[in-house]
């Protein structure tokens, strides 16, 4: 039985291949078949390009964040702070997979510079913060340091500097205010309920992401402790740096299991979860629209196969007189439709890959001088090609199946 089915498949594929490349008596069938294959090719190429562009932007943003965000960040599950001497924390920071770690204290504060003021997030970082990140690569002006031996300094975001008119070469002091933790707010003299520190500005960083550039001020860990009245073992977060070539996902899982439910452990993508969620939603929304366009364009395939079925009725009757059944006829037109889809798919994949490689190496589409990169970023990924290939094959097979079923039913009536 299986041998008979195999012979039927082989014969049906042979006939379908002959039908695909043979000249039809009605030239319009060739034209519609070409249009069907072209439609599949164009949408397939578009899918590859769109997915690659989203990948490119994701990699670009990930690179920007990596200059500021650590490989892994540990924060308390409840509250804002925790004790650095926690046994679980001490165990984690001594894992062999951890190259370095830094402690941070972070909270809201009021910033005043001259006659201007604004609310900000003050982040106190330990001395090895510069080693943990690539902060030097995102310094817009000045240098990254917190002390010159005589004065304390802060590093502010590009947006904060723009709003307050800060320049690292000015000698105007930067005043930072935060509510006192040990006292209740004095309604009559609210200024007495605030702790304040004064510092100068050593530099301006530019992550090119508003959530950092327009909100963050970096200070030394000692200054943050003084401002927020924290003791020497209290921290807001611990930031970890991995050893080279470690399995990041494996280490992430190991640390999460070690710390349990008392702490939240986030990798780089989880630290920017809202942004990457939005980007992912946009990616799949664009993919769904293009798949819908592919589905509509595939109806040309239905028209092409329907006309071919009508034209080849005499051939099918000849085959039936030679012993072929209606199932074999269905296989022929099923393979015919599938071949048209497959031809368009291969052309589209090749075209899409070539376009992406050309954009990657030649920068065909330029973004202009106001953008952080010169040309549209693209990144080809094998998983996207496989997914697109599967989707096009499924849609082509579905359209071909129902059209071939129509051919089988129409032959039953003759």
N, C-alpha and C positions, 0 to 999 in steps of 0.2 A: 504493500500500500504506500509506504514511504517512498519507494523507488518510483512509483507512478506519479506521485505528487512532485517529486524532484524533476521528472521528465517534463511534466506540465509547466512547472516554473521556468525551466530552461527554454522550452519552446515559446512560452508566452513572452519571456524577456527578449528572445531573438526576434520575434515578430514586432514587438513594441519598438525595438531599436531600429528596425527597418522602416517602420512607420515614421519615426522621429526624423530621420534624415532623407526619406524619399520625397519626391516631388508630388504634391497633391494635385488633383484635377482642378480643384478650386483654390486659386492662389491665396485667397483670403484666410484659409486655414493656416497656411505657413506664416502669414503675417500675424494672426492672433497668437499662434504658438510662440513666435519671436517676442511679441509684446508680453506674453505671460512670463517667459524666461527673463526678459529685461526687467519687468516689474519686481520679480523675486530678487534679481541681482542688485538692483538699485536699493531696495529696502534692506537687504542683507548688508551691503556696504555701509549704508547709513547707520544701521544698528552697531556695526563694529566701530565706526568712527565716533558715534555718540557715547558708547560705553567706554571707549579709550580716552575720550576727553574728560569724562567724569573721573576715571582712574587717575588721569594726569593732575586734575585739580585736587583730588584727595591726597595724592603723593606730595604735591606742592604745599598744601596747607599743613600736612603732617610734618614736612621739613621745617616749616616756619615755627610750628609749635614745639618741635624737638629742641629748638634753641633755648626754650624757656621751661618746658615741662620735663620732668624726670622720666626715666624708664618705668618706674613704679612709685605710686604715692600711697602712703598709709595715713588714714584719718580716723578719728573715733566714730563709731556708729551712733553714739549719743553725745550731745554736747559739742563744744568747740575745742576742748583741750584734753590732754591726757598726760600721764606721768611717763617720762622717758625711761624710768627704771623698771617698768613693767617687765616681768620675767619673759613673757612671750615676745615682746619687742626686742629685748636683749638677745634672745635666741635667734631671731630673724636676721638682725644686722650682722651676725657673725657667720651666716651661711657662706659656704665657699663660693657660691654663685654671685655673691654681692661684692662688687669691686669697691664701692664707696657709698657713703650715705651722708645726708645733711639734715639738720633739724630746722624747722621754721616756726615762726609765730606770726599769725596773720589775723587782722581784725580791721574793722572800720574806724576811720578817723577823719578829722577835719583838717584840711591843708590851707595855710594862709601864706601868701607871698606878696609882700607890699600891701596894696589896698584890695587885693583880690583873694577870694577863698572858694573852696569847693570840697565836697566829700570825696574821699578816696579809700582805697584798700591799701593799708600799710603791711608790707610783708618783710618781716625780719628774717634774714638768712645767715647761716653760719659761714665761717671763713672759707670753707671749701666749695661754696656755691659756684664759683667761677670754674672749678674743675669738673663739677657735676653737669654743667650745661655749656652751651656754646654762646654765652652771653656776649662775648667779644664780637661775634659775627653779626650781632644785631644792634651794636652801639651806633646811634645816629650822630651823636656829637659828644665831645668830652671823652672821659675814660671811666672804667668801672673800678671804683675803690671807695671805701667807707671812712678812711682816716689817712691823714698825711703826717701823723705824729703830734699835730697841734690842734686840729679841728676835726669834727665829725662831718661826714658827708652822706648824701642820699643820691640815688639814681632814680629818675622819674621817667614815666612813659611819655611817648611823643605827644599824645593827645593832651595829657596833663600839662606838659610844658607849653603847648600852644594856647590852652585856655588861660593859664596864669601868666603867660609871657616870660617863662623861665629861660634863662641862658646860663649854661655852666660856667661862663667866664665873668658873670656878674658877682658882686660881693653882697648882694641882698640876702639876708638869712631866710631860710624856709622854716616856718613855724608849724608844728604838728600838734593837734589837740585830740585827746581821747577822754571819755568819762572815767572818773576814778572808780575802781572796782570796790574799794573799801568804804565808800561814803555814799549816802543818798544825795540826790540832786537838791541843791539849795535853790528854791524858787526865787528868793530875793537876790541872791548873788550866784547865778548859774556858773559864772566864770570860776568861782571857788571850787566847783565840783569837777573841774577838768584838770587833767595832767597835761603838761605841755613840754615839748622838747624843741630845741632850735638846732638847725644844721644848715649846711651849705649844699649846693648841688654840684656833683662831680661829673655827671654825664646824663645823657638822654638815650634810652633804648627805644627801638622801633621794631616790634614784632610783626607789624602790619595786620594786627587783629585788634579790633576796637576794644574787646573785653579786657585786654592787657594795656594797650597804649593809652586808653582814656580813663583808666581806673587805678593802675598800680603805681606804688612808690616803694622802692627797695631800700631798706636800711640794714644796719648791722643787727645781729641777734641781741646784743647787749642793749642797744638803743630801743628795740622793740620791747624787751623785757621791762625796761625802765618806763616806757610810755604806757604799756598795758598792765603794769604792776604784776608781773609774773615772776615766780621763783626760778631757780637755775635748772630745775628738772622738768618744768612744765613746757609742753610744746603743742603746736596746732597740728603739725604733720611731720612725717619723716619721709624724705625723698631718697629713693634708692637708685643706684647706677649698677647695671649688670656687668659681669665680666664679659670680655669679647667671646663671641661664638657660642653663647649659652642659648638654650631653648627658652625663649621668653615666656611662651605660654605655659611650659612646664613649671618654671620658677614661680610664675604668677599663681598657679594652682597650688603649689607647695606652700607658699607664704599664706595664701588665703586659708588653707586647711590648718596651718599652724596657729593663726591668729583667731580663727573661729568667728563668731558673730559679734564680737566686741569691737571689731575694727572693719573699716571698708578699705579694700585694696584695689586700686585702679591703675590700669595701664594707660598709655598715652591716648588711645581712642576713647576710653571710658572717662578720662579727665575732661574730654571735650565731647561728651556723649550727645548733647543736644545738637551741636553743629554737624557731627557726622550722621546723626539720624536724619536731619533735614536734607543733607546731601544725598543720602541713600534713598530717601523718599523721592527726591527729584530724579535720581537715576532711574528708578523702577517705573516712575510715572512716564518718563520719556520713552522707556523701553516698551511699556504697555501701549502707548500711542502708536509707535512704529509697528508693533505687532498687529494692531488693528488695521493700520494701513496695508500691511502685508496680507492680512486676511482679505481685505477688499480687493487688492490687486490680484489675489489668487483666484478670484471669480472669473478672470480672463481665462484661467486654466479650464474652468468648467465649460465656458463657451467653446474653447478650442477643442476639448475632448468630445463635447456633444456634437459638434459639426463633423468631427472625424468619425464618430460612431455612425452618423447618418451616411457619410460617404462610403464607409467600409462595410455596409450591410451585405453587399454581394460577397465580399471576402469572407465575412463571418458565416454566411450561408454555405459557402464552399467548404470551409473548415468543418462545419457541422455535418455536412454530407460525407466527410472523410472520417467522422467518428468523434469530433470534438464536442464537448458539452458546453452548457452555458457558463459553467464555472471557469473554464479555460478562456472563454471570451472575456469574462470579467477580469481575469488576471492580465490579459493583454492590455486592456485600456487602463487598468490600475498601474501597471508598469510604465505605460506611456506617459501618464500624468506625473508619475514619480520621476521619470527621467527628465521631463521638462523642468520640474522643480529643482532636481539635483543639478542640472546644467546651469540654471540661474544661480543656485546656491554657490557652486564652485566659482563661477565668474565673480559673484558678489564678494566672496571671501578673499579672493585674490586682489580684487580692486580695493576692498577695504583695508587690507594689510598694506598694500602699496601706498595708499593715500596716507595712512598713519605713519609709515616709515618715512615718507617724504616730508610730512609735517615735523616729525621728530628730528630729522637730520638737516632739513633745508629751511624749516620755518616758513612754510608757504603763507600761512595766515598770521599776520602781524597784529599785535594788540595796541601798539602805540606807546608813546613815551610816558604816559601817566600811569602805566601799570608796572607791577613789580617784576614782570618778565616781558621779554620782547615778543614772544610768539605764543600761540595757543598750546598749552601743555597736553601731551597725549602719552598714554602708557598702555601698550598692548598686553593683554593677559590671556593665557591659554584657556582658563576656565570660562572666560567670556565667549571665546570662539566656540568652545564645546557647547555652551548653553545656546548660543545663537544657531549653531548647526542643528542641534536637537529640535529647537523650536520650529525652524523652517521645514525640517523633514516631517515633523508631526503635522503641521498645517497642510503641507503639500500632499501627504498621504491621506489626510482626512478628506480633502476636496476630491482627490483622485478616487478614493474608495466609494464615495457616494455617487460620483459620475459613472464609475465602472458598474456599480450596482444598477444604475439606470440602464446601462447597456445590456446587462444580464436580463433584466426584466423585459426590456423591449424585444429581445431575441426570443423570449418565451412565447410571445404573442404571435410570432411568425411561424 
